[in-house]
Amino acid sequence: MNNVLPKFKRPLKDSNDPKTNVSYWDKALDAFDEKQYKNALIHTLNYMNSTLLEGVDTNGNFSIERGQGSALILLEVTDNEFKIKAPFLKITESTNKIALLRKVGEVNFSPLTLAQIHLKDDTLWFGYNMPLSLCQPYKVYDVLRDVCVYADDYDDEFVEKYKAAFYQDPKTTPLTAENQEKAWSQIEDILTDYQNYSAFFKEKRWDNFQWDIIVISILKLSNMPYVHGSLRTKLQEYVNNMFNGDIDFQFRIDKGTNFMKKLCKMSKEEYLKNIYNADALVSLKWRSSTEIVQDNMKNRENIVNKYVKDNDNFSLCYYLQFSFLHLVYSYNLEEDQLNAIYDVLESVSGLDPVKAAPKLLDTYTGLLNGTATPVRKKVKKGLFSKLFS
């Protein structure tokens, strides 16, 4: 096999993943500083999901009801208070109630901080109330994101481990038949690339790069916004483990290799059961800004400079590939930043590292300096020309 970079195709756009609207964030902060607490909350909600308040009269008291996986997120806003309630599981006769409630107690202690899980009438629900005067945008964002993320994550785990029941069936929309096939084709390419590169690194005895190709493969799958269900939960678990420096490096490689073997053995039908669009109130990714991205790239500067100084194009290419993919995985990037990353990953797909390194480095520098922009494709002028790609 030739020593070229793995293939990359950006995920399909057939997804209703919630989009942040960055223009509302400064409005929210300014309104809170001016003690316009209700307006600050409204701007924060618009920031977290630009369609959340469409058709909602926010002049008086109002409420919102939206699914997040199988959880139901209920938001109530009055002139004085903001209430969050999210029922997500039911306890049945088959439920291992003692073990489940013990685990709930652990979750309430950590990772939860402000919101807590409550039990009422055999229903488990997340809840948190606060006066509008305490609805600082950062606090609202963190609390609401915690509720949505953990309700979405723990429902599958608690159903599987403790035989609880989902509170409701998640509201899902299948991909079109054409996009299902495209998504499956992308998954096949990722798995085939993994097998080929893993074998190549084993043959060359480049054992450390097994970690790189595992992480790159898992992140490519995780960054498909239409991957849901138990597959998404497992992918998230392994992303966290692979980047956990407290776990022995070789142990991470061994566990990641076993996980990739399982993914390679899964059938098309097993994958497609987890491929769909799901109703969601907020994105599972963290809020982003140019400054946050710059800080992330700054933290990588010493390693990047070392590879450049050593003229180690191979290591630089793999390092920047997984760094960019992990940035996409972690943050709701602004459109220009996201497209800049996808453009360069597609442009270096299948390239020799010597040719790919300068392209990846240019994008890295753009993200570091806050000047990253997507590669604009030239379009022909004319009445019937497509003006937007």
URFEN-V274466 format. One record per residue. SS is DSSP state (H for helix, E for strand, L for the rest). PSI is psi in radians with two decimals (NA if undefined). D_CENTER is the distance of its C-alpha to the mean C-alpha in Angstrom with 1 decimal. Layout:
SS_PSI_D_CENTER / SS_PSI_D_CENTER
This chain:
L_2.48_32.4 / L_2.56_32.1 / L_1.37_30.1 / E_2.87_27.6 / L_2.66_23.9 / L_2.73_21.6 / L_2.69_20.9 / L_2.35_17.9 / L_2.34_17.2 / L_2.63_14.4 / L_2.72_12.6 / L_2.73_14.8 / L_0.04_14.8 / L_1.27_15.8 / L_2.55_13.0 / L_0.55_13.3 / L_2.26_9.8 / L_2.47_11.0 / L_2.37_11.8 / L_2.67_12.9 / L_1.73_16.5 / L_-0.36_17.2 / H_-0.34_20.9 / H_-0.27_20.9 / H_-0.86_19.8 / H_-0.60_23.2 / H_-0.70_25.0 / H_-0.80_23.6 / H_-0.76_24.7 / H_-0.75_28.0 / H_-0.70_28.7 / H_-0.72_28.2 / H_-0.53_30.4 / L_0.15_33.0 / L_0.43_32.8 / L_1.27_31.7 / H_-0.67_29.5 / H_-0.74_28.9 / H_-0.66_28.0 / H_-0.74_25.6 / H_-0.76_23.8 / H_-0.76_23.8 / H_-0.65_22.5 / H_-0.75_19.6 / H_-0.71_18.7 / H_-0.60_19.1 / H_-0.75_16.8 / H_-0.55_13.9 / L_1.89_14.7 / L_-0.24_17.3 / L_-0.01_18.8 / L_-0.67_19.0 / L_0.19_22.6 / L_2.22_24.0 / L_0.11_27.4 / L_2.24_27.4 / L_1.90_30.5 / L_0.17_29.5 / L_-0.70_33.1 / L_-2.60_34.0 / L_2.51_32.2 / E_2.80_29.3 / E_2.71_26.8 / E_2.47_23.5 / E_2.12_22.4 / E_2.48_19.1 / E_2.65_17.4 / E_1.63_14.0 / L_-2.27_14.2 / L_-0.02_17.8 / E_2.73_18.0 / E_2.02_20.0 / E_2.09_19.1 / E_2.11_22.4 / E_2.31_22.9 / E_2.25_26.4 / E_2.17_27.7 / L_-3.05_31.4 / L_-0.22_33.5 / L_-0.32_33.1 / E_2.66_30.1 / E_2.15_26.4 / E_2.35_25.7 / E_2.24_22.5 / E_2.34_23.1 / E_1.50_20.7 / E_2.36_22.6 / E_-0.26_20.5 / E_2.70_23.1 / E_2.47_26.8 / L_2.26_29.2 / L_-3.14_31.7 / L_-0.42_34.8 / L_-0.17_32.9 / L_2.39_30.4 / L_1.47_31.0 / H_-0.73_31.2 / H_-0.82_32.3 / H_-0.68_29.6 / H_-0.84_26.9 / H_-0.52_28.3 / H_-0.76_28.6 / H_-0.67_24.9 / H_-0.73_24.3 / H_-0.70_26.5 / H_-0.75_24.5 / H_-0.67_21.2 / H_-0.52_23.1 / H_-0.72_24.3 / L_2.26_21.0 / L_-0.11_18.0 / L_2.57_19.1 / L_-1.11_21.2 / L_-0.97_22.4 / L_2.64_21.3 / E_2.72_23.1 / E_2.28_23.3 / E_2.78_26.8 / E_2.19_28.9 / E_2.20_31.2 / L_0.83_33.2 / L_0.36_31.1 / E_2.27_27.8 / E_2.31_25.1 / E_2.54_23.3 / E_2.51_21.4 / E_2.58_23.4 / E_2.35_24.0 / E_2.57_26.6 / E_2.59_27.5 / E_2.62_30.1 / H_-0.55_29.1 / H_-0.25_30.7 / H_0.16_28.1 / L_1.03_25.1 / L_2.36_24.1 / H_-0.73_20.9 / H_-0.72_19.1 / H_-0.81_20.2 / H_-0.80_19.4 / H_-0.86_15.8 / H_-0.78_15.4 / H_-0.84_17.4 / H_-0.68_15.9 / H_-0.76_12.2 / H_-0.82_13.7 / H_-0.84_15.5 / H_-0.78_12.8 / H_-0.85_10.3 / H_-0.55_13.4 / H_-0.70_15.2 / H_-0.58_12.6 / H_-0.83_12.4 / H_-0.34_16.1 / H_-0.83_17.7 / H_-0.78_17.2 / H_-0.77_18.4 / H_-0.58_21.3 / H_-0.75_22.4 / H_-0.78_22.5 / H_-0.64_24.1 / H_0.09_26.3 / L_0.55_27.1 / L_3.02_25.9 / E_2.56_25.4 / E_2.52_22.5 / L_-0.67_23.5 / L_2.81_23.0 / L_2.35_21.8 / L_2.53_18.4 / L_1.94_19.0 / E_2.71_17.9 / E_2.15_18.9 / L_2.66_19.5 / L_2.73_18.9 / L_2.73_22.2 / H_-0.70_24.2 / H_-0.76_24.0 / H_-0.48_20.2 / H_-0.78_20.1 / H_-0.66_22.4 / H_-0.73_20.5 / H_-0.75_17.3 / H_-0.67_19.5 / H_-0.72_21.2 / H_-0.72_18.0 / H_-0.77_17.3 / H_-0.76_20.9 / H_-0.73_20.9 / H_-0.79_18.1 / H_-0.69_20.1 / H_-0.78_23.4 / H_-0.78_22.3 / H_-0.86_21.2 / H_-0.74_24.6 / H_-0.80_26.6 / H_-0.62_25.2 / H_-0.76_25.3 / H_-0.69_28.9 / H_-0.80_29.7 / H_-0.61_28.5 / H_-0.74_30.5 / H_-0.72_33.5 / H_-0.15_33.4 / L_0.59_32.7 / L_1.16_29.8 / L_-0.62_28.3 / L_-0.47_25.8 / H_-0.12_24.0 / H_-0.66_23.2 / H_-0.77_20.4 / H_-0.82_19.2 / H_-0.52_19.2 / H_-0.87_17.6 / H_-0.78_14.6 / H_-0.73_14.5 / H_-0.79_14.9 / H_-0.70_12.2 / H_-0.67_9.6 / H_-0.75_11.1 / H_-0.76_10.7 / H_-0.52_7.2 / L_0.01_6.4 / L_1.93_8.7 / L_-0.16_7.5 / L_0.14_10.8 / E_2.13_10.3 / L_-2.89_11.0 / H_-2.70_13.7 / H_-0.48_14.9 / H_-0.82_13.5 / H_-0.73_9.8 / H_-0.77_11.2 / H_-0.73_13.1 / H_-0.77_10.6 / H_-0.73_8.7 / H_-0.76_12.3 / H_-0.52_13.3 / H_-0.82_10.7 / H_-0.77_11.9 / H_-0.71_15.4 / H_-0.50_15.7 / L_0.11_14.9 / L_1.79_17.1 / L_-0.20_20.3 / L_-0.22_22.3 / L_2.38_22.4 / L_2.36_25.0 / H_-0.83_23.8 / H_-0.62_25.9 / H_-0.71_24.7 / H_-0.73_21.1 / H_-0.79_22.3 / H_-0.79_24.3 / H_-0.73_21.7 / H_-0.68_19.2 / H_-0.78_22.1 / H_-0.67_22.9 / H_-0.75_19.5 / H_-0.62_19.5 / H_-0.71_23.0 / H_-0.74_21.9 / H_-0.67_19.3 / H_-0.44_22.1 / H_-0.24_24.4 / L_2.51_22.4 / L_2.90_24.0 / H_-0.73_22.9 / H_-0.69_23.5 / H_-0.68_21.3 / H_-0.82_18.3 / H_-0.38_19.1 / L_-0.40_19.3 / L_0.17_15.6 / E_1.86_15.0 / L_2.92_15.3 / E_2.35_14.0 / E_2.50_13.7 / L_2.39_14.9 / L_2.53_12.6 / L_-0.76_13.8 / L_2.77_10.8 / L_2.63_7.2 / L_-0.09_5.2 / L_2.80_4.3 / E_2.71_7.8 / L_2.66_10.7 / L_2.92_12.0 / L_2.94_15.5 / H_-0.70_17.8 / H_-0.70_19.1 / H_-0.75_15.8 / H_-0.73_15.1 / H_-0.74_18.8 / H_-0.72_18.8 / H_-0.78_16.1 / H_-0.62_18.3 / H_-0.66_21.4 / L_-0.33_20.4 / L_-0.02_20.5 / H_-0.71_23.8 / H_-0.73_26.2 / H_-0.76_24.8 / H_-0.82_24.6 / H_-0.62_28.1 / H_-0.79_29.4 / H_-0.67_28.4 / H_-0.80_29.8 / H_-0.69_33.0 / L_-0.03_33.4 / L_0.62_32.9 / L_1.35_30.4 / H_-0.63_28.6 / H_-0.94_27.2 / H_-0.68_25.4 / H_-0.76_24.3 / H_-0.79_22.7 / H_-0.64_20.7 / H_-0.79_19.7 / H_-0.56_18.5 / H_-0.93_16.7 / H_-0.47_14.5 / H_-0.77_14.2 / H_-0.76_13.0 / H_-0.64_10.5 / H_-0.57_9.2 / H_-0.77_9.3 / H_-0.70_7.2 / H_-0.68_4.5 / H_-0.55_5.4 / E_2.61_6.7 / L_1.55_7.7 / L_2.66_10.4 / L_2.65_13.8 / H_-0.74_14.9 / H_-0.69_17.5 / H_-0.77_15.3 / H_-0.80_12.8 / H_-0.59_15.9 / H_-0.72_17.7 / H_-0.84_15.3 / H_-0.68_15.3 / H_-0.81_19.0 / H_-0.64_19.9 / H_-0.65_18.1 / H_-0.63_19.9 / H_-0.46_23.1 / L_-0.01_23.3 / L_2.09_22.5 / L_0.12_25.7 / L_2.69_27.3 / E_2.43_29.4 / H_-0.56_27.9 / H_-0.67_30.8 / H_-0.52_29.9 / H_-0.59_26.2 / H_-0.82_26.2 / H_-0.64_27.6 / H_-0.80_25.1 / H_-0.67_22.1 / H_-0.65_24.0 / H_-0.77_24.7 / H_-0.71_21.0 / H_-0.81_20.4 / H_-0.69_23.5 / H_-0.73_22.3 / H_-0.67_19.0 / H_-0.67_21.2 / H_-0.11_23.8 / L_0.41_21.7 / L_0.20_23.3 / L_2.29_20.8 / L_2.63_21.4 / L_2.77_20.7 / L_2.07_23.6 / L_2.23_25.7 / L_2.39_27.4 / L_2.44_31.0 / L_2.59_32.1 / L_2.47_35.6 / L_2.57_37.4 / L_2.80_39.0 / L_-0.67_39.0 / L_0.22_36.8 / L_2.57_34.4 / L_2.10_30.7 / L_-0.39_29.8 / L_2.29_26.0 / L_NA_24.0
